[in-house]
Amino acid sequence: MKKILSCCPVVCKEVRSLVPSDFQFQPGKPVSTFDANIYWLQESETTVSMDSGSEKNHHVGKFDDRDGYLTSIDHAYRLGKQIISAYELNTFSSDCLKIQVDIFQTPVFELFSNEVRFSWAKGANWRQYESVADDWNELEHSNQALSSKNVLRKMKRKTLLNKHMVFSSKMPSNQYLESIVKFKEKWHAESADKPNYSKRRK
């Protein structure tokens, strides 16, 4: 299983009925499911690209939440400002720098409840998790037996919640930070405090 080290918030905790991904169904034999406590990490990933008129977008860089939830935007913004300044981009330029943010959730198992701290990431509390995808499938309807009408399906690696261009060099420069602040306020998230598990609605 893939190990994940993250300081992003766990926004949902639930129970899923899982079956190993290498399970071979045999008619007439019962299927044992594993009722697992699943944590859903909410993370962001921000991409910086350059649109040169008729040409396809040129990928410049991609950032994750290395220093905490939504910090991928901060790293992308710093790079974007450098490029805008270096190429003297403005609202009238033919070239356009774009910064796009993806917000997604990842299903994981918690490995250790104790937090991990790093000297280079002050204020960020890290925890170690294990990926659920690839090694586990789930019953489509957890309260029913496996059948032709209740099949196994693969656990998603990630669930995309939102894809948004947080700003571009076509915007007035005095709106860059305002746009970022509004986006962060909208997608603010905190970890669920109480470990109460419930079945997730389909």
C-alpha positions as CSV (number, residue, x, y, z in Angstrom):
1,M,0.0,0.0,0.0
2,K,1.1,3.5,-0.7
3,K,2.1,5.6,2.3
4,I,0.9,9.3,2.4
5,L,2.3,12.0,4.7
6,S,-0.1,14.9,4.8
7,C,-0.9,18.0,6.9
8,C,-4.2,18.6,5.2
9,P,-7.5,18.4,7.0
10,V,-9.6,15.2,7.4
11,V,-13.0,16.5,6.4
12,C,-15.0,13.3,6.7
13,K,-14.7,10.0,8.6
14,E,-16.9,7.1,7.6
15,V,-17.2,3.3,7.4
16,R,-16.9,1.5,4.1
17,S,-17.4,-2.3,3.5
18,L,-14.3,-3.3,1.6
19,V,-13.1,-6.4,-0.1
20,P,-9.4,-7.0,-1.3
21,S,-8.9,-6.0,-4.9
22,D,-7.5,-9.5,-5.8
23,F,-10.7,-11.2,-4.5
24,Q,-12.1,-13.9,-6.8
25,F,-15.8,-14.4,-6.5
26,Q,-17.0,-18.0,-6.3
27,P,-20.8,-18.7,-6.6
28,G,-22.3,-20.2,-3.4
29,K,-19.4,-19.2,-1.1
30,P,-20.0,-16.3,1.3
31,V,-18.1,-13.0,0.9
32,S,-16.4,-11.6,4.0
33,T,-16.2,-7.8,3.9
34,F,-13.9,-5.6,6.0
35,D,-15.8,-2.7,7.7
36,A,-13.0,-0.1,7.5
37,N,-12.7,3.4,9.0
38,I,-12.0,5.6,6.1
39,Y,-10.6,9.1,6.4
40,W,-11.1,11.7,3.5
41,L,-8.2,14.1,3.1
42,Q,-9.1,17.4,1.4
43,E,-6.2,18.8,-0.6
44,S,-5.4,21.2,-3.3
45,E,-3.1,21.2,-6.3
46,T,-2.3,24.3,-8.3
47,T,-1.0,24.5,-11.8
48,V,0.8,27.4,-13.5
49,S,0.5,27.6,-17.3
50,M,1.2,30.1,-20.1
51,D,-1.3,30.6,-22.9
52,S,0.4,32.0,-26.0
53,G,-2.5,32.9,-28.2
54,S,-3.3,30.2,-30.8
55,E,-0.7,27.8,-29.2
56,K,-1.7,25.2,-26.6
57,N,-1.1,26.0,-22.9
58,H,2.5,25.6,-21.9
59,H,2.8,24.0,-18.5
60,V,5.1,26.0,-16.2
61,G,4.8,24.4,-12.8
62,K,2.6,22.4,-10.4
63,F,2.4,22.7,-6.6
64,D,0.9,20.6,-3.9
65,D,0.0,21.4,-0.2
66,R,3.5,20.7,1.1
67,D,3.2,23.3,3.8
68,G,-0.5,23.0,4.6
69,Y,-3.9,23.0,3.0
70,L,-4.3,25.5,0.2
71,T,-0.6,26.5,0.4
72,S,-0.2,25.2,-3.2
73,I,-1.8,28.5,-4.2
74,D,0.8,30.5,-2.4
75,H,3.7,28.8,-4.1
76,A,2.0,29.1,-7.5
77,Y,1.3,32.8,-6.9
78,R,4.9,33.6,-6.1
79,L,6.0,31.9,-9.3
80,G,3.3,33.6,-11.3
81,K,4.2,37.0,-10.0
82,Q,7.8,36.4,-11.1
83,I,6.8,35.4,-14.6
84,I,4.4,38.3,-15.0
85,S,7.1,40.7,-14.0
86,A,9.8,39.1,-16.1
87,Y,7.6,39.0,-19.3
88,E,5.9,42.3,-18.4
89,L,2.5,40.7,-18.9
90,N,-0.7,42.8,-18.5
91,T,-4.4,42.8,-19.5
92,F,-3.4,43.8,-23.1
93,S,-0.6,41.2,-23.6
94,S,-1.2,38.5,-26.2
95,D,0.4,35.9,-23.8
96,C,-1.6,35.1,-20.7
97,L,-0.4,33.4,-17.5
98,K,-3.1,31.3,-15.7
99,I,-3.2,29.7,-12.3
100,Q,-5.7,26.9,-11.8
101,V,-6.5,25.2,-8.5
102,D,-8.0,21.7,-8.2
103,I,-9.7,20.8,-4.9
104,F,-10.0,17.1,-4.3
105,Q,-10.5,14.5,-1.5
106,T,-8.4,11.3,-1.1
107,P,-9.6,8.2,0.8
108,V,-7.0,6.9,3.3
109,F,-6.5,4.7,6.3
110,E,-4.9,6.4,9.3
111,L,-1.6,4.7,10.3
112,F,-0.6,6.6,13.4
113,S,-2.6,9.0,15.5
114,N,0.4,10.9,16.7
115,E,1.4,14.0,14.8
116,V,4.7,14.5,13.0
117,R,6.5,17.8,12.9
118,F,9.2,19.1,10.7
119,S,11.5,22.1,11.3
120,W,10.9,23.4,7.8
121,A,7.1,23.4,8.1
122,K,6.3,25.5,11.2
123,G,2.7,25.4,12.2
124,A,1.9,22.4,10.1
125,N,0.8,19.2,11.8
126,W,1.5,16.1,9.7
127,R,0.1,12.6,10.0
128,Q,0.9,9.4,8.2
129,Y,-1.8,7.6,6.2
130,E,-2.1,4.7,3.8
131,S,-3.9,4.8,0.4
132,V,-7.1,2.9,0.2
133,A,-7.3,2.8,-3.6
134,D,-5.7,0.0,-5.7
135,D,-5.7,-2.6,-2.9
136,W,-9.4,-2.5,-2.0
137,N,-12.8,-2.6,-3.7
138,E,-16.1,-1.8,-2.1
139,L,-19.6,-3.1,-2.3
140,E,-21.9,-0.8,-4.2
141,H,-24.5,-1.2,-1.4
142,S,-22.8,-2.0,1.9
143,N,-26.0,-3.3,3.6
144,Q,-26.7,-6.0,1.0
145,A,-24.9,-9.2,0.0
146,L,-22.7,-9.4,-3.1
147,S,-24.8,-10.3,-6.1
148,S,-25.3,-9.5,-9.8
149,K,-27.2,-6.4,-8.6
150,N,-24.8,-5.5,-5.9
151,V,-21.3,-5.6,-7.4
152,L,-17.8,-4.7,-6.3
153,R,-16.4,-1.4,-7.5
154,K,-12.9,0.1,-7.3
155,M,-12.3,2.7,-4.6
156,K,-11.5,6.0,-6.3
157,R,-8.0,7.3,-5.8
158,K,-9.3,10.9,-5.7
159,T,-12.6,12.7,-5.9
160,L,-12.4,16.1,-7.7
161,L,-14.6,18.7,-5.9
162,N,-13.7,21.8,-7.9
163,K,-11.5,23.0,-10.7
164,H,-11.1,26.8,-10.8
165,M,-8.8,29.4,-12.5
166,V,-8.0,31.5,-9.4
167,F,-6.5,34.3,-11.5
168,S,-4.7,35.1,-14.7
169,S,-2.5,38.0,-16.0
170,K,-5.5,39.3,-18.0
171,M,-7.0,40.4,-14.7
172,P,-6.0,43.8,-13.2
173,S,-3.0,43.3,-11.0
174,N,-4.8,44.8,-8.0
175,Q,-7.3,41.9,-8.1
176,Y,-4.8,39.0,-7.9
177,L,-4.7,38.7,-4.1
178,E,-8.4,39.6,-3.7
179,S,-9.3,36.6,-6.0
180,I,-7.1,34.3,-4.0
181,V,-8.5,35.4,-0.7
182,K,-12.0,34.9,-1.8
183,F,-11.2,31.4,-3.2
184,K,-9.5,30.4,0.1
185,E,-12.5,31.6,2.1
186,K,-14.9,29.6,0.0
187,W,-12.9,26.4,0.3
188,H,-11.7,26.7,3.9
189,A,-11.8,23.4,5.6
190,E,-10.9,22.0,9.1
191,S,-10.4,18.5,10.3
192,A,-13.4,16.7,11.8
193,D,-12.8,16.8,15.6
194,K,-14.8,13.8,16.7
195,P,-14.0,10.3,15.3
196,N,-17.7,9.5,14.7
197,Y,-18.0,7.2,11.8
198,S,-21.1,6.9,9.6
199,K,-22.1,5.2,6.4
200,R,-21.5,7.6,3.5
201,R,-24.5,8.3,1.4
202,K,-24.3,7.1,-2.2
